[in-house]
Amino acid sequence: MTQAQQTNPIEQILREHPVMILDGALATELEQHGCDLDDPLWSARVLLENPDVIVQVHADYFRAGADCAITSSYQATVDGFRKRGIGEQAALELIRKTVELAAQARDDVWAEVQSGLVERESSTGQLVEAPSVRSGNVENITDRTGDREADSLRLRPIIAGSVGPYGAYLADGSEYVGHYGVSDETLVEFHRPRMAALLEAGADILAFETIPSLQEAKVLVDLLKEFPHAYAWLSFSLKDGTSISEGTPLEVCAQTFGSEPQIAAIGLNCAPMEVVTEAVGILSSASDKPVIVYPNSGETYDAVTKTWSGQGTCGSMSDASEQWVAAGAKIIGGCCRTTPHQIGALAKKWRR
């Protein structure tokens, strides 16, 4: 996104479609491709070691039908890279690279979609059978009947620059608690360089995601005003279906930011699916902003051991989305442990 752009990209998509489809987990898919994420940098480690895999994972989600890719910058920060001996300028270049990688995947897949449509329309002027543009991990996720028609109605996907919480940099699970014990100024100095780098690199929107506290949300929204032509969504981590991680009621959060013109959507991520419907109902009643939800698979994360346990409920995400939309959700995707398979199912359901 250039600094001259003043169009809300979420608003544009929702004018054409009742539901906007986000991507799913990045880390899970990177691990499936053999990447080792046992590192304080988490998925940002792959930026240093194997960036082509990030492009491949983004492409899988775009081929599944995602309207938006979230960049691999969740844990990519100047402070975090400094601990690895990487200087500020090199760190900022790596953060900008996260946008470039997502854009590369988007442009490659979009060219596939467009060329497929050209081939189908070239002889008769009507849509006809053509070789599938689907490939990679999502080729056989569902019955593809109807996908070509959906492609003909699809808007060019957008790139959201991930701005993870201060707690993600601490790498101790603080993004699920939110009581950092730091000043607003500390948070400002932490977040500002990454936000600037993501926007400079061309992110269409910023994703303030897994935000656990009202304090950090206020800091981010105030910082956004330094970039007056930019938009962001604001997505909280939850304590339960009625409050964010540090305890502030969701209703208060929605009311606090519901009139902020640069906030394009308000919602939740990295939460279990069973609390989503209740949370969406509260958010949609307390604010006119579109509600965004991208929950986890259903497994439980242990921040101490950094492991997942329990059974995922990914297979029910598509069915559960009916309740979320009925409660007021407009933007749906997946967070930890979700896959292109689930995103493909969502896209098929809501683009028929």
N, C-alpha and C positions, 0 to 999 in steps of 0.2 A: 504494500500500500504506500503510495506517495503521500507526502504531507499535504498535498492539494486535494486529496480525495475526501469527500464529505458524505458519501453514501453509506448507509447502514447495510452491510452485506447480508445480515440475517433477515432484515426487513424485506430485502429484494427476493430472497429465496421463499420466504413465507407468503409473499404475494402470489407466488406461482404454485406452491404446494402446501397442503395442510400441515405437513410434518417435515422438518428438516432432519436429515440423517447424519449423525456424527460417525467417526471411526470408532474403533475399539482399542483394546490394550496394545501398547507398543512393546513393552518389556516381555510379555508372554511370548509374542511372536519372535522377538529377537532371540530369546532362549531356544525356541524351536529351531532356529537357524544356527544354533551352536554357539551363540554369544554368551560369555560369562559376565553376569551382572553383579557378582558379589564384590561390590566396590562402593564406596561412599558416593561416587559420581553416578551410580546406577546406569540407566540407559545412555547417559552422556558419555560414558566410557567408550561406547561403540563409535561415537563421533571421532574419537582419536584412533581407533583401531580398525574399524571396518564400516565406514559410512555407506558403502554401496548396499549393505544389508538393510539399512534404514530406508533407502529408496525403495527397495523391493517390498518391504512391509507396508509402506505407505501405498504403493501401487496396488497391493492386494486389497486393501480397504477401498480404494477408489474403484477397482474392478467389481467389488462387491456391491457398490452403489452408494458409497458415502458421499455426502455433499461437502464434507469438510474434513481435512486432516489436521490434527493437533501436532505441532512440532515436537522434536525430541529435546526440548530445552527445559523440561520440567525441573531437572536437577542440574542444569547447565548454568552456572553463575560465575561471575568474576571471582568471588571469594572461594568458591569450591575449586575452581581450576588453579587458583593461587596455591592452594594446599598441595597441588600436584607439581608445583614448580613452573606453572605456566603464567606468563606475564599478562598484564591487563589487556594490551592490544591483541595478543594472540587469543586470549579468552573471548574477547568481543567478536573476533573473526569466527571463532568456532560457534558462537551463539548465532551469528548471522547465517552461518552455514546450515543451521537446522532449518531455516526457512527455505534456503536454496534447494536442499535435498527434497523437502516436501513438494516444492514447486516443480522440480524436475519430474517427480513421480506423477503429479497431477497433469502436467503438460504431455507426458508420454501417453498416459491412459486416455486423456481427452483426445489426442490425435487418433488413437485407436478407435474410440467411439465415433468420432467424426468421419473417419475414413470408412467405417462400417456402414454408416448411414448413407454416405455418398454412393457406395457400391449398391446398396439396396434400392436406392431411388433412381439410379442412372438409366435404366432401360424403360421403365413404365411410368415413372413418376410416383409410384406407390411403394410402400414398404413391402419387401419380399424377403424370403429366407436368404441369409448371408452367413459366411463363416463367422463363428463366434469370436468376439474380441476378448472373451474371458480367458484367463490363463492363471498359472501359479496355483496357490493354495486354495483358491475359491472356485475353480472350474466347475466342480460338481456339488456345490453346496445345496442347490435346490433344483426343482424343475425350472428350466430357463424360459418356459413358455411365457410370453408377455414381456420379457426383458428388453427385447429390441424396440418394442413400442415405448417402453419406459425410457430407453436411451434417447428416443426422438424428442421427448419432453424434458430431458434433463438439462439443468443449467450447469455452466462451467463451475466445478467445485472451487471452494475457497480454502485458504490456509490460515489457521489460527495459531498465533505464537503463544506457546505455553509459558505461563508465568506461575510457577509453583510457589508454595509458601516458604517462608523462612525456615520452617520446621523441616522441610525436605533437605535443605542444605545441612542442617544439624545431623541428619541421617540417624535419628534416634526415635522416630515415631511421633515427634512433636506435632506433626501436621494433623494428628488425630486427638490432640489435647488442646493446644493453642495457647497455653500459658507460658510464653517465652521469657517473661521478665526482662524485656528490652524496651528501649524508648522508641517513640515514633521516628525519631531522627535515624536511629540505627536501621529501622526497616526501610526508610526512604533511601538511604545510601546503599542499602543492599539491593533494592528492586530497580532503582532508576536506570543503571547502566544496561541491564538486560532488556528492559522495556524499550529503551531507545534503540538498541541494536536490532531487536526484532522488527520494529517499525521501519528502520532504515533499510533492512533487507527486503522489505516488501510484504510483510504479513498483512493480510486483509483485515484482521481483527486480532485482539489479544484475548487469551483465555486465562483469566484469574481463577485458578482451579485448586480444589482441595484446601480452600481457605478455612482455617479452624476458628478464627476469632473476629469479633467485630472490630477490634483495634486494627488488625492487619487489613481488613476489608476497607476501612475508612482511609488508611494510608494509601492503598492502591488506587482508590477512586480519586483521591485528591491529587495523586501523582499523575493520573491520566489527564488531568486538566492542563498539565504542561505540554501535552500533545493534543491540541484542540481539535484536530481533524481525525483523531483516532477513535475507534470504538473498542469495547471489551465486553465479554460476558463475565459474570461473577458467580462462581459456583463454590458452594460450601461443603466441607466434610461435616458429618452429623454425629451427634451423641445419640439421638433417637429420632423418631419421626416428627418431633415437634421443635427440636432445638439443634443448634450447631455444636461443634465439638466442645467449645469452652462454656457452653450453657446458655448463650443468648437465644431467646425464642426466635424461630424462623419468621414469625409474623413481624417482629421488630426489625429483623434484617431486611425483609421485603419493603417495609414502610420506610426504612432509613434510606434505601437506595432507589426506591421506586420512581422518583422524580428526576433522577440523574440522567441528563440527556445523552451522555456518552456510554451509558450502560445499556447494551443491546438486549440482554437477557439475564435473568436471575434464576439460580437453581442449586442443584446438588450433584456431587459426584463421589465416587469411591465409597459408596454406602451400600449396604445389603439391599437386595431388591424388595424385601418384605416391608421396608419402611417408606418406599418411594411414593405410593399412592397417597398416604396420609400427608406426607411432606408437600407433594404437588398441590393438594387441595388447599393447604394453608397458604402457600406462596401465590397461587392464582387468585385467591380471595383477597389477599393483602396488597396486591400490586397489579398494574396493568401490563407489566413487562412480560414478554414471552418467557415461559418456564422451561428451563433446560435441565435434563436429567441424563446422567450416564453412570449407572450403578456398576458395582462389581458383579462377579459371576455368582456370588452367594457363599463362597468360602470365607473363612475368617483369617485375618492376617495377624501374626504375632510380631510386634515391633521389636521385641527383645531378641528372638531367635531368627527374625526375618524369614519366617516360613509361613506357608498357608496350610490350613487344615479344614476338614469338613468336606461336604459334598457341594459342588457347584450346581446351580440351577439354570445354566445357560440355555438349555433347551426350551425353557419356558419364557425367555425374554420377549420373544415375539408376541406370545399370548398375553403376557403381563402388560405389554405396551398399550393394549386396548384400554385397560383400566387407567393407565397414566394419561393417555390422551383424553379420556372421558373426564378425568379430574382437572385437566387444563394444560397438560404438557404440550409443547409445540416443537421441541428439539430433543431428539432421543439418540443415544449411542451407548457405548459400553466403556467401562473403566477396567480395573485390574482383572486379569484372567479371562476376559472376553476375547473373541476371535473374529476373523472375517466371516466365518460361518454364521454367527449370530447377526452381524451387521447386514449380511446378504439377506437373511430372513426378514429383518426389519424393513429393508429397502423394498423387498418384494411385497410385503404386506401393505406398505403405505404409498406405494407408487403404482398400484393397479388402477 
